[in-house]
Amino acid sequence: MTVIAAYLYRNGRRVRPVTIDERIDCAHDKSEFVWIGMAEPTIAEMETLRRSYDLHPLAIEDAIKANQLPKVDIYGDQLFVVARTAHVEEGSICYGETAIFVGHSHIISVRHGSARAHRALRQELEAVPDRLAQGVDYVLHAVLDFIVDGYLPVIEGVEDEVLAMEQQTVDQFLGREDITRIFNLRRQVMRFQRILTPMHEVANKFVKLDLPCIDADTRPYFSDVRDHVRRVQTMVDDLREILMSVFEFSNLLEQQRTGAITRQLAAWAAILAVPTAIAGIYGMNFDNMPELRTRYGYFVVLGVITIICSLLYARFRKLKWL
């Protein structure tokens, strides 16, 4: 999978398809530009893009390696933006990377490991030509917003699992697998945090800095991206605290349950100690034990045992040990 879509747009409408090896001379009007979408391109294809659109070699290298944190680099009158994508696969959060080259008349997105294609986004923008006619800076905002919006279902899925685990902690002991899952979720949440912080910085730069290819009237749109990132950051922070609370609460409950079991055992041991002690006394083998010849001694001993054990049982029940 390489070139997914490549078209020339004018006044918000698709004009014709383009190839990555042709250089398009667009008018000075910002409403005319090329939008190319690629996924897992080869080195040769990236080199072709570099020649066709005068892309910086360092940006090409970063786009090929696909191991960058979110950032914005300025190369002359062009921008190179890196954003991280996220999706859930087999119960774990997996990450991809989208590198975006932005010039005055072109925007090129290069996806690695992303589960969400940009086809739906392209169709949405093409359905509203007035938006697409705003140029590459608006498309860049739309791509970043699309990526950040993809974070929400990921975090909401983790949140549902954490809340279910929180309820399970109240209802029963957590097993080894549950505790392992808590630590795995905590690790994943912490990793997500490391991505969100630079992603917030990227959005903030577009809002506050005077960057190439970004018009002043487009900057407010990026504040929407920043707000979405901040919302996800808040959710992730809350999840991290909940995970720690679940683990601590589980420990407290286990200590409380262990203490309750210990108290029950101690109470029953105290109750059973009474007949054991009395039986031990009357089980001694001395020749001179007058009480053994008492006519009602057996019944008296049983009565004493019953009374003392009943009093102890009532006392322990009052103390809620039993």
N, C-alpha and C positions, 0 to 999 in steps of 0.2 A: 504494500500500500504506500503510494507516494503522493502524487498530486491528486487531491480530492476535488478541488474546484478552483478555477482560475478564470476570472472575467474582468473585462473592462466595463466600468460604469460611468455614465454621464447623466448629470441631473437626477441622480437617484435611480436610474434605470439601467438594466443590463444591456450592453451594446453588443458585445461579442465575446466568445472565449479567446483566451490568449495562451501562449506557451511560455514556459519558464526561460527559454533561450531567446525570446524576442524582446527587444527594448522598445517600450511604448513611450512615445513623446506626447505627453498629455498637455493640454492647454494650461495656462496659468490659473485658470479658474479651479478652485479646490473641489468643485463638484465632479470633476473628471479624475478618475484614479483607477488603479488596478488592485484587485483584492484576490490574493492567492492563498489557498489553504492546502497545507501538506501534512502528511502523517508518516512518521518513520522514514524520512528521505535518505537516500544514499549520499555518500560523500561526493560523488560525481554530480548529483543533482544540486547539492548545496554549492558546489563550485560554479555550476552554471548560473545559479541565482546571483552569486557574488559578482560575476562578470556582467550580468544583464542589468543589475540595479546598483552597482558600485557599493556593495555591502562591505563592511569592515571585516578583515580576516579574523580578528579576535572575536567578533560577534559570531561569525560563522563557526569558529572553533567551539565556542560555548554552546551554540545550538546543536552541534553534532554530539558533543559529549553528554549533554542533558543531565548534568549533576549540579546545577546551580540553585541557590536560594533565590526567592523573588528579588528583583533589582531593576533599576533603570540606568542604562549607560547612554552617554551622548557621544556620537561620532560625527563631528562636523554638523551638518544640518539634518542628520538622521538620528533616530532613537532605536535603541535595542532594549526590549522589555522582556523580562522573564517572570512567568507566573507559575505557581504550582497548582495542579489539579488534585482532587481526591475522590475516591470512590470505595465502596465496600466490596470485598471479594473474599468469600469463604469465611465470613465473620471477622475479617481484619480490614483495617483501613489501608488502602494502597494509594500510592501517589504517582502522579505523572507530571510532566513538565510541558509547558507551552512557551515557546520563544516567539517573539513578535518583532518583526522589522518594520519600522515606520519611516517613510519618507513623505515628501510633500505630495507625491502623486502615486504612492504605492503603500500597501500594507500586506505583509506576508506573515502568516502564522504557521509555525512548525510544531506539531504535536508529537510527544513521546509518551507512551504508556497511559494515555488518557482514555477513559471509557466513554466519554461524552463527545460525540462529533459536533461540529459547528454547523451542520446542515440546517438544523431547525432555526438557529440564530440567523443564518443568511436568509432563509425564507421569510422570517419575521421582519427583517429590515427591508427586504425587497418588496414586501407587501405595503410598506409605507415609504414611498420614494422621497418625501420631504425630509425624512430623517437621514436616509442614506445620502442624500444630496449635501448634507453638512460636511462630508469629507472624511478623510482617514482618521482624524482625531475622534470623531463621533463613533466610527467603527471600532477604534481601539477601546473606547469606553464601553461599548456594547460587549466586546469580547471579554474584557476584564470583569464586567458585571455578570456575564454568563458563567464565568469560572467561579466567581465568589458565590453566586447563587447555588452552585453545585455543592458547596460545603454544607448547606443547611440539612438536606436529607441524610447526609453522612452523620452529622452530629446528632440529629434527632433520633436516628437509629440507635446510636450509642446511648443516648439519653434514655430511651425506652428500656434498653437492656439493664442499665444501671438502676433505674427505678424498680424494675422487676426484682433485681438482686437485693435491693434495699428492703423490699417487702419480704423476700425469702429469709433475710437475716432475722427479721422479727419472728417469723413463723417457726424456724428450725435452725439447727446448727449448720454452719457452712462447712462443706466438705473440702477436701484438698483441691479438687478440681475447681470449686467455686473460688477459693482463695487465689489459686493460680490465675483464674480468669480476671479477678479484680486487679492483680498486678499487671497483667497483660493490657487491660483496658487503660490503666493508669499510664503505662508506658506509651500507648498509642496517643492518649490525650496530650501528654507532654510533648510528643513529637509534633503533633498538630500545632501546639502553641509555638514551637520554633519556626513553623512556616507562616503562621498568622502575623507575627510581629513584623517581619520584613515586608509582608504583603500590605500591611497597614501603612508602612513607610512609603511604599511605592505609590499607593493611592494618594497619600498626603503630598507627595512631591508634585503630582499632577495638579493638585488643587492650589498649592502655594507658590510653586516655582514657575518661572518663565522658560518653558522648554521648547525646543524646535518642533515644528509641526502641530503644536497645540495652540489653538486660538484662545484668546481670553474668554470669549463667549461660550466656549466648550468646557472650561474648567469646572463650573458648578456641577456638571454631570458627574465628574469624578468624585465629588463629595458624597454622592449617593453610593458609589462603590466603597468609599472609606467607611461610611456608616454601616454598610452591610458587613464589612470585615469586623468592625467594632462589635456589632451584634453577635457575630460568631465567636469572637474573642470572649465576650461576656459569658456565653453559653459554655464554652470550653473551660473557663475559670470555675464556673459553678459546678461543672461535671467533676473537675479535679477535686474540689472540696467535698463533693458528695461521695466520691470514691474513698477518700480518706476517712470520711465520717462512717461509711459503711464498714470499713475495716476496723476502725476503733470501736464502733458500736458492737460489732461481732465479738471482739475481744472482751468487752465489758459484759455482754450477755453470757458468753462462755464462762467467764469468771463467776458471774452470779449463779449460773446453773450448777457449776462445779461446787460452789459454796453451799448451795441448797442441798445437793446430794451428800456432801460431807456432813452437814448438819443432820440430815435424816439418818445417816449411818450412825452418827454419834448418839442420836436420841434413841434409836433402837438398841444400840449397844448398852446404853444406860439402863433401859427397861429390862433387857435380858440379863443384865448383871445381877438384878435382885434375886430371881429364882436360882440363878447359878450360884450365888453366894450362899443362899439358904440351903440349897441342895448340897453344896459342898460341906457345910457345917454338919448336916445330919448324915452325911456319907462317911464321916470319920469313924474309925474302927476302935474306939475306946470301950473298955468293958463297963466303965461307970458313966453312963449317960442317962440320967433319970428321965429326961423328957421323952426318951424312946418308949418308955413304958406308960406314958400318958394315954388314957383311953381315946380322947378326941384330939390328940396331938397332930395327926395327919391332916384333919380338917381345919384345925387352927392354922397350921402352916400354909395350907392352900389359900385360906382366907387372907392371911397376912400378905402373901405373894400377890394375890389378886388386888387387894386394896392399894398396896404400894405401887404396883405396875399401873393401875388405873389412874392414881394421882400423878404419876410421872407422865403418863400419856396425855392427861388433860393439861398438865403444865406445858408440855412441848407443843401441844396444839395451840395453846394460847400464845406461845412465842412464835408460832408459825414455822416451827421446825418440822412439823408433820402435817 
